Amino acid sequence: MIVPFEYSVVRVPERKTAQLVVTPANDVILTVAKRTPPAIISEILRKKTPWVLGKLHKNSQVKGTGKKEFVNGEAFPYLGRNYRLKIGKAKAEPSVHLVSGRIEVALKGSKVSKRTVRSALQAWYVERAQEKIRDRLAVYEKRIAVTPSAVHIRNLKSRWGSCTARRQISYNWRIILAPISIVDYVIVHELCHLIHHDHSKDFWRAIERILPDYEERKEWLRVNGSLLAF
């Protein structure tokens, strides 16, 4: 079962009951006994989905827009998982790498400003978005049997995607901050616009045929979209 949020399962040998926690950083952690079957875990998550979404929504209200300070130790999401930022000096060319639960940014010069860190990180995110979105597009183009005339990864200010009458699709690079299930939803949403150019019942049925749980994914994006800020 796919739930509309990322989560981690911690198995503790001596534990007898399950405990589900949503942290202020939007980490969803389910602690269970060591031998708890996957079916039981899925059932717990299914039953608690409304509660989890409610907690995530409250967190988003507290956090506001989710704007960043670009300082060491700050959490940055990538595909729904938070990574701590580590800023260092570049020995050669500036670089950004994902290493052991951290996003490591190496920059030249003695003075590292918020602007330079932000610029390096954004370039890295855009590159990752181009790779991941095109990979997932290849999967869903075959399943839906459609092909856009062009695909762009852009800095859209108020939309996650768009589809023009010329069959050109644009995706907001910031969607790469969200879990892969949400990335897939946005990809499928725009691909289905190649068949249905409005938000009619037929359009939503087309999405549902590909993603039966699309409503959960859509709700996740509505609740958490403001946190996918940069």
C-alpha positions in Angstrom: 0.0 0.0 0.0 1.2 3.5 -0.9 0.6 6.2 1.7 0.8 9.9 0.8 3.8 10.5 3.0 7.4 9.2 3.5 7.9 7.2 6.7 10.5 5.1 8.4 9.9 1.9 10.4 12.0 1.2 13.5 11.9 -2.4 14.9 12.6 -2.8 18.6 12.9 -6.3 20.0 11.5 -5.5 23.4 8.6 -3.4 22.2 5.0 -4.8 22.6 2.9 -2.1 21.1 3.2 0.1 18.0 4.0 3.9 18.3 3.5 6.3 15.4 5.2 9.8 15.7 5.3 12.8 13.5 8.2 15.1 14.4 8.3 18.9 14.0 10.6 18.2 11.0 7.8 16.2 9.4 9.6 12.9 9.9 7.0 10.1 10.3 8.4 7.3 12.4 6.6 4.0 13.2 8.1 2.0 16.0 7.0 -1.7 16.2 8.1 -5.0 17.7 10.8 -6.8 15.8 8.6 -9.5 14.3 5.7 -7.3 13.3 4.4 -8.5 9.9 4.5 -6.0 6.9 0.7 -6.5 6.6 0.2 -5.1 10.2 2.5 -2.2 9.5 0.5 -1.4 6.3 -2.8 -1.5 8.2 -1.5 0.8 11.0 -0.4 3.3 8.4 -3.6 3.1 6.5 -5.8 3.7 9.6 -3.5 6.5 10.8 -3.2 8.3 7.5 -5.8 11.0 8.3 -4.1 11.7 11.6 -0.6 11.9 10.0 -1.9 14.3 7.3 -3.4 16.4 10.1 -0.1 16.6 12.0 1.8 17.4 8.8 -0.7 20.1 8.0 -0.3 21.6 11.5 3.5 21.6 11.1 3.1 23.4 7.8 1.0 26.1 9.5 3.7 26.5 12.1 6.6 26.6 9.6 4.9 29.0 7.2 6.6 29.0 3.9 9.5 26.8 4.8 12.1 29.3 3.6 15.7 28.5 4.3 18.7 30.2 5.8 21.3 28.1 4.0 23.5 27.4 7.0 25.3 24.4 8.3 23.1 21.8 9.9 19.9 23.0 8.3 17.6 20.3 6.9 16.9 20.2 3.1 14.5 17.8 1.6 15.2 15.7 -1.5 12.6 13.2 -2.7 10.8 13.5 0.6 13.7 12.8 2.9 15.5 15.4 4.9 19.3 15.8 4.6 21.5 18.1 6.7 23.5 20.8 4.9 27.3 20.7 5.3 29.2 23.7 3.8 32.9 23.3 3.1 35.7 24.7 0.9 36.3 23.3 -2.6 39.8 22.1 -3.4 39.1 22.4 -7.1 35.7 23.3 -8.7 32.6 24.0 -6.6 30.5 20.9 -6.1 27.4 19.5 -4.4 27.1 15.8 -3.4 24.7 13.7 -1.4 26.9 11.8 1.2 25.8 9.7 4.2 22.6 11.6 5.0 24.1 15.0 4.2 24.1 17.4 1.3 27.7 18.6 1.1 28.3 21.9 -0.7 31.9 22.8 -1.4 32.6 26.3 -2.6 35.6 28.4 -3.5 36.8 31.5 -1.7 37.2 32.6 1.9 33.7 34.2 2.1 30.7 31.9 1.7 27.4 33.8 1.4 23.8 32.7 1.6 23.5 33.6 -2.0 26.4 31.4 -3.2 25.2 28.4 -1.2 21.6 28.9 -2.5 22.8 29.2 -6.1 24.9 26.0 -5.8 22.1 24.0 -4.2 19.5 25.2 -6.7 21.7 24.2 -9.6 22.1 20.7 -8.0 18.3 20.4 -7.4 17.5 21.4 -11.0 20.0 18.8 -12.4 18.5 16.1 -10.1 15.0 17.1 -11.2 15.9 16.9 -14.9 17.2 13.4 -14.4 14.5 12.0 -12.2 11.5 13.6 -14.0 12.7 12.4 -17.4 13.3 8.9 -16.0 9.7 8.8 -14.6 8.3 10.3 -17.7 9.6 7.5 -19.8 7.7 5.1 -17.5 4.4 6.9 -17.6 4.4 7.9 -21.3 4.4 4.2 -22.1 1.6 3.4 -19.6 -0.6 6.3 -20.8 0.4 6.0 -24.4 1.1 9.7 -24.9 4.2 11.7 -25.9 4.6 15.5 -25.3 6.1 17.5 -28.0 8.6 19.0 -25.5 9.4 18.8 -21.8 10.9 21.7 -19.8 12.1 21.8 -16.2 11.5 25.4 -15.0 11.3 27.7 -12.1 7.5 28.0 -12.0 6.3 30.4 -9.3 2.8 29.2 -8.5 2.3 25.9 -10.4 3.8 22.4 -10.2 3.3 21.8 -13.9 1.6 23.0 -17.0 0.6 21.7 -20.4 0.1 23.9 -23.5 -2.1 23.5 -26.5 1.1 22.6 -28.5 1.6 19.6 -26.2 4.5 21.1 -24.4 4.8 20.2 -20.7 6.7 22.1 -18.0 7.5 20.9 -14.5 8.5 22.9 -11.5 12.0 21.7 -10.4 10.9 22.1 -6.8 8.8 19.0 -7.0 12.0 17.1 -6.6 11.8 18.1 -2.9 8.7 16.0 -2.5 8.4 12.2 -2.1 8.7 10.2 -5.4 5.0 9.3 -5.1 4.2 13.0 -5.4 6.6 13.5 -8.2 4.8 10.7 -10.1 1.4 12.3 -9.4 2.5 15.6 -10.9 4.1 13.9 -13.9 0.9 11.8 -14.6 -1.3 14.9 -14.0 0.3 16.8 -16.9 0.6 13.8 -19.2 -3.2 13.2 -18.8 -3.7 16.8 -19.9 -2.5 15.7 -23.3 -5.7 13.7 -23.6 -8.1 15.8 -21.6 -7.3 19.6 -21.6 -9.5 20.4 -18.7 -10.2 19.1 -15.2 -13.3 17.2 -16.1 -14.4 13.9 -14.6 -12.9 12.1 -17.6 -9.5 13.7 -16.8 -9.6 12.6 -13.1 -10.7 9.1 -14.2 -7.7 8.9 -16.5 -5.4 9.7 -13.6 -7.1 7.2 -11.4 -6.6 4.4 -13.9 -2.8 5.0 -13.5 -2.7 6.1 -9.9 -5.7 4.6 -8.0 -4.7 6.6 -4.8 -4.2 9.9 -6.7 -6.6 11.7 -4.3 -4.2 11.0 -1.4 -1.2 12.2 -3.3 -3.2 15.3 -4.4 -4.1 16.0 -0.8 -0.5 15.6 0.4 0.6 18.2 -2.1 -2.2 20.6 -1.1 -1.2 20.2 2.6 2.6 20.2 2.2 3.2 22.2 -1.0 4.1 25.4 0.9 7.0 23.6 2.6 8.6 22.8 -0.8 10.1 26.2 -0.8 13.6 27.2 -1.4 
